[in-house]
Amino acid sequence: MSGLRVRYTTLEIGDMDIHIRTLRDTLQFRDIDGEAEKFGISSAAWPIFGVIWPSGRVLAHLMLDYHVSGKRVLEVGCGIGLASLILNQRSTDITATDRHPETEGFLAHNVALNEGNAIPFVRTGWADLDDDLGKFDLIIGSDLLYEIEHVRLLSAFINRHACSHCDVVIVDPRRGYHAKFSKKMAELGYACSQRKINHTDFMEKSVSCQILTFSR
């Protein structure tokens, strides 16, 4: 971890205590071999993966009692992977993906902190057609729609990896593209629903999120 400052935190999520290592703040940066740059990750965007965002906490809480028995689950753009850690504690068949070069190491470290089983991880971008991930019964993610092009890329990625019967749960902090994304998913044959969250019982600060749910 030379060159990076980190923070250790224990989060109470439902009846679980999740121990987690994150970046100390969003000022951290390390890309010695230029791996992130090759994936188009700028120095400003580099730290985003390594901190806990409100939408990630909302998704993690949703996964506390989500019906996952017998399902193969994929977390897309997992970042620090809080929802994956929750599902791993529930002995779920969870796979995580992200394109950031540091994500896998942080995820493995956090799994060890919580004495969990290894979480399969695949480093991939949404345009990658050769990731060998296979199909999933449930696909989840949070705070994924940063740019208009993500509407097309993310919907296509999800569709490639969705079983014929699949649920999708995306928590979006209202960046402005969720309506276009919902429309695109509807075009791909998914029934769509959404609900707003303006506050929660588990975060002191107010939160503004849209929970997008799709199924086919």
C-alpha positions as CSV (number, residue, x, y, z in Angstrom):
1,M,0.0,0.0,0.0
2,S,3.0,2.3,-0.4
3,G,2.0,5.8,-1.4
4,L,-1.7,5.4,-0.4
5,R,-3.3,6.4,2.9
6,V,-6.1,4.2,4.1
7,R,-8.8,4.1,6.7
8,Y,-10.2,1.2,8.7
9,T,-13.9,1.3,9.6
10,T,-16.5,-1.0,11.1
11,L,-20.0,-0.4,9.7
12,E,-23.1,-1.7,11.4
13,I,-25.4,-2.9,8.6
14,G,-28.5,-4.5,10.0
15,D,-27.2,-7.1,12.5
16,M,-23.9,-7.4,10.8
17,D,-20.6,-5.6,11.7
18,I,-18.6,-5.2,8.5
19,H,-14.9,-4.4,8.8
20,I,-13.6,-2.5,5.9
21,R,-10.5,-0.8,4.6
22,T,-11.0,2.1,2.3
23,L,-8.9,5.0,0.9
24,R,-8.5,7.7,3.5
25,D,-10.1,10.2,1.3
26,T,-10.7,11.2,-2.4
27,L,-7.3,12.8,-2.7
28,Q,-5.4,9.5,-2.9
29,F,-3.8,8.5,-6.2
30,R,-1.3,5.9,-7.4
31,D,-0.9,4.7,-10.9
32,I,2.8,3.8,-11.2
33,D,2.5,1.5,-14.2
34,G,-0.2,3.5,-15.9
35,E,-2.8,0.7,-15.7
36,A,-5.6,3.0,-14.7
37,E,-4.7,5.4,-17.5
38,K,-4.9,2.6,-20.0
39,F,-8.5,2.1,-18.9
40,G,-9.3,5.8,-19.2
41,I,-9.3,6.4,-15.5
42,S,-8.1,10.0,-14.8
43,S,-6.3,11.0,-11.7
44,A,-9.4,12.8,-10.5
45,A,-11.6,9.7,-11.0
46,W,-9.0,7.3,-9.7
47,P,-10.0,7.4,-5.9
48,I,-13.7,7.0,-6.6
49,F,-13.6,3.2,-6.3
50,G,-12.0,3.3,-2.8
51,V,-14.4,5.2,-0.6
52,I,-17.9,4.4,0.6
53,W,-20.7,6.4,-1.1
54,P,-24.3,6.8,0.2
55,S,-25.7,4.9,-2.7
56,G,-23.4,2.0,-1.9
57,R,-24.7,1.9,1.6
58,V,-28.3,1.9,0.4
59,L,-27.5,-1.0,-1.9
60,A,-25.8,-2.9,0.9
61,H,-28.9,-2.5,3.1
62,L,-31.1,-3.7,0.3
63,M,-29.1,-6.9,0.1
64,L,-29.5,-7.7,3.8
65,D,-32.8,-9.5,3.2
66,Y,-33.1,-9.6,-0.6
67,H,-34.1,-13.1,-1.8
68,V,-30.9,-14.6,-3.1
69,S,-31.3,-18.3,-2.2
70,G,-30.1,-20.4,-5.2
71,K,-29.3,-17.3,-7.3
72,R,-26.0,-16.4,-9.0
73,V,-25.4,-12.7,-8.3
74,L,-23.2,-10.2,-10.0
75,E,-22.2,-6.8,-8.6
76,V,-21.3,-4.4,-11.4
77,G,-18.7,-1.6,-10.9
78,C,-18.4,-2.9,-7.3
79,G,-15.8,-0.3,-6.1
80,I,-15.2,-1.0,-2.5
81,G,-17.7,-3.9,-2.8
82,L,-19.8,-3.3,0.3
83,A,-22.9,-5.0,-1.1
84,S,-20.7,-8.0,-2.2
85,L,-19.4,-8.3,1.4
86,I,-22.9,-8.4,2.8
87,L,-24.0,-11.1,0.3
88,N,-20.8,-13.0,1.0
89,Q,-21.6,-13.0,4.7
90,R,-25.0,-14.5,3.7
91,S,-23.1,-17.3,1.8
92,T,-24.4,-16.0,-1.5
93,D,-22.9,-17.1,-4.9
94,I,-21.6,-13.5,-5.5
95,T,-19.2,-12.4,-8.2
96,A,-17.8,-8.8,-8.3
97,T,-16.5,-6.8,-11.3
98,D,-14.8,-3.4,-11.7
99,R,-12.3,-2.0,-14.2
100,H,-10.1,-0.3,-11.5
101,P,-6.7,-2.0,-11.0
102,E,-6.8,-1.6,-7.2
103,T,-10.3,-3.0,-6.6
104,E,-9.4,-6.7,-6.5
105,G,-6.8,-6.2,-3.8
106,F,-9.1,-4.1,-1.6
107,L,-11.9,-6.6,-2.0
108,A,-9.7,-9.5,-1.1
109,H,-8.3,-7.6,2.0
110,N,-11.8,-6.8,3.1
111,V,-13.1,-10.3,2.7
112,A,-10.2,-11.5,4.9
113,L,-11.1,-8.8,7.5
114,N,-14.5,-10.3,7.7
115,E,-13.3,-13.9,7.7
116,G,-15.4,-14.7,4.6
117,N,-14.9,-17.0,1.7
118,A,-13.1,-15.6,-1.3
119,I,-15.3,-13.5,-3.7
120,P,-14.6,-14.3,-7.4
121,F,-13.5,-11.0,-9.1
122,V,-13.2,-10.2,-12.7
123,R,-11.6,-7.0,-13.9
124,T,-13.5,-5.9,-16.9
125,G,-15.1,-2.9,-18.6
126,W,-18.6,-2.8,-19.9
127,A,-17.5,-2.8,-23.5
128,D,-15.5,-6.0,-23.1
129,L,-17.2,-8.8,-25.0
130,D,-14.7,-11.4,-23.8
131,D,-15.0,-11.4,-20.0
132,D,-16.2,-15.1,-19.6
133,L,-18.5,-14.1,-16.7
134,G,-21.4,-16.1,-17.9
135,K,-25.0,-15.5,-16.8
136,F,-26.6,-14.3,-13.6
137,D,-30.0,-14.4,-11.9
138,L,-29.5,-11.1,-10.1
139,I,-27.3,-8.2,-11.2
140,I,-26.8,-5.2,-8.8
141,G,-24.8,-2.0,-8.7
142,S,-24.7,1.5,-7.3
143,D,-23.8,5.0,-8.7
144,L,-22.9,3.7,-12.1
145,L,-24.4,6.3,-14.5
146,Y,-21.8,9.1,-14.6
147,E,-22.0,9.9,-18.3
148,I,-24.6,9.6,-21.1
149,E,-22.6,6.9,-22.9
150,H,-22.9,4.7,-19.7
151,V,-26.7,4.3,-20.5
152,R,-25.9,2.2,-23.6
153,L,-22.8,0.5,-22.3
154,L,-24.2,-0.6,-18.9
155,S,-27.6,-1.8,-20.3
156,A,-25.8,-3.9,-23.0
157,F,-23.4,-5.3,-20.4
158,I,-26.3,-6.3,-18.1
159,N,-28.2,-7.8,-20.9
160,R,-25.3,-9.9,-22.0
161,H,-24.9,-11.4,-18.5
162,A,-28.6,-11.7,-17.6
163,C,-30.3,-15.1,-17.4
164,S,-33.6,-15.5,-19.3
165,H,-35.3,-14.7,-16.0
166,C,-33.3,-12.1,-14.2
167,D,-33.7,-9.2,-11.7
168,V,-31.6,-6.1,-11.7
169,V,-31.2,-3.6,-8.9
170,I,-29.4,-0.3,-9.5
171,V,-29.2,2.5,-6.9
172,D,-28.6,5.8,-8.6
173,P,-27.9,9.1,-6.8
174,R,-30.0,11.0,-9.4
175,R,-27.1,12.1,-11.7
176,G,-29.6,12.7,-14.4
177,Y,-29.4,9.6,-16.6
178,H,-31.6,7.1,-14.8
179,A,-34.7,7.9,-16.9
180,K,-32.8,7.2,-20.1
181,F,-31.3,4.0,-18.6
182,S,-34.8,2.8,-17.6
183,K,-36.1,3.5,-21.1
184,K,-33.2,1.5,-22.6
185,M,-33.8,-1.4,-20.3
186,A,-37.5,-1.4,-21.2
187,E,-36.4,-1.6,-24.9
188,L,-34.4,-4.6,-24.0
189,G,-37.5,-6.3,-22.6
190,Y,-37.2,-5.6,-18.9
191,A,-40.2,-4.5,-16.7
192,C,-39.1,-1.4,-14.8
193,S,-40.0,0.2,-11.5
194,Q,-38.4,2.8,-9.4
195,R,-38.7,4.6,-6.0
196,K,-37.1,7.5,-4.4
197,I,-35.2,7.6,-1.1
198,N,-34.6,11.0,0.6
199,H,-33.6,9.8,4.0
200,T,-32.7,6.6,5.8
201,D,-32.6,5.4,9.4
202,F,-29.0,4.2,9.0
203,M,-27.3,7.4,7.8
204,E,-27.2,10.6,9.7
205,K,-27.0,12.8,6.6
206,S,-29.9,13.0,4.2
207,V,-29.5,10.9,1.0
208,S,-31.1,11.4,-2.4
209,C,-31.3,8.1,-4.3
210,Q,-33.4,6.4,-7.0
211,I,-33.8,2.7,-6.6
212,L,-34.2,1.2,-10.1
213,T,-35.5,-2.4,-10.3
214,F,-35.8,-4.3,-13.5
215,S,-37.0,-7.9,-14.2
216,R,-37.7,-10.2,-17.1
